[in-house]
């Protein structure tokens, strides 16, 4: 059992125009990454009291060095980015936006959304890809019936179940799992991957470890199967995985880089409205034009990649002074 690490979520306000609290498990004091997954936020189900007026409104903000992965359980979000993409994020459909050297985007729940419920994930890009062009991929995941469960593979391959056509820079896995009450499910997995299970609804045991809402249970590489047991209610969970990522990274606000100076350069470029670096979002109609960057970091940022064997770090996100905006 020593190879299972359960990360407890912390509640943080999402940066943006309207307050939406999210439950964040990555990055944490104990751990920086699962594969190349570097950021895991869970939110909702949150009722939208006045549909069309309340809900999510995240004004244009920048990213570098990462891909955002949006996956909804309920509701819909209108996405606009400076790569010229205008898309609606819907439940069961994955959207993956590659920032490369620089991108900016906005996220607004649609007027008919009455409940916000989903996850927002980031993937760190490896050195050879992180300076590249903006990109966007979309895939409607199939619902595949298993004994006692339904699986939607949105990234990577779950052997014997399904594979997603989404292209990733490092080997990754992302699967939504719905388990029937009392179900016992054994999933075949790639032994070279480390894995993590995020619990959304119900009670779930992973390899005998009981998970609570929004907790993330991380499993070291070396396993060929993962065993999940549902409690007395239906379970919804998300399985993530990937080959351990060996580069040291710096995360600050919405940026993933390798050095302090890269972070400061990106921050200054955003504040200077450097459209050459980040482009421009067309068509966003919110109450503010863009989200300003926080003040520059005072202490020098250090690259990190905290593994479960190292014990807790003395400060949480190293490094993140203001909540990232998804
Ligand atoms: Mn974002």
Boltz pocket constraint, residues with backbone or C-beta under 6 A from the ligand:
constraints:
  - pocket:
      binder: B
      contacts: [[A, 61], [A, 62], [A, 63], [A, 68], [A, 105], [A, 254], [A, 325], [A, 326]]
      max_distance: 6.0
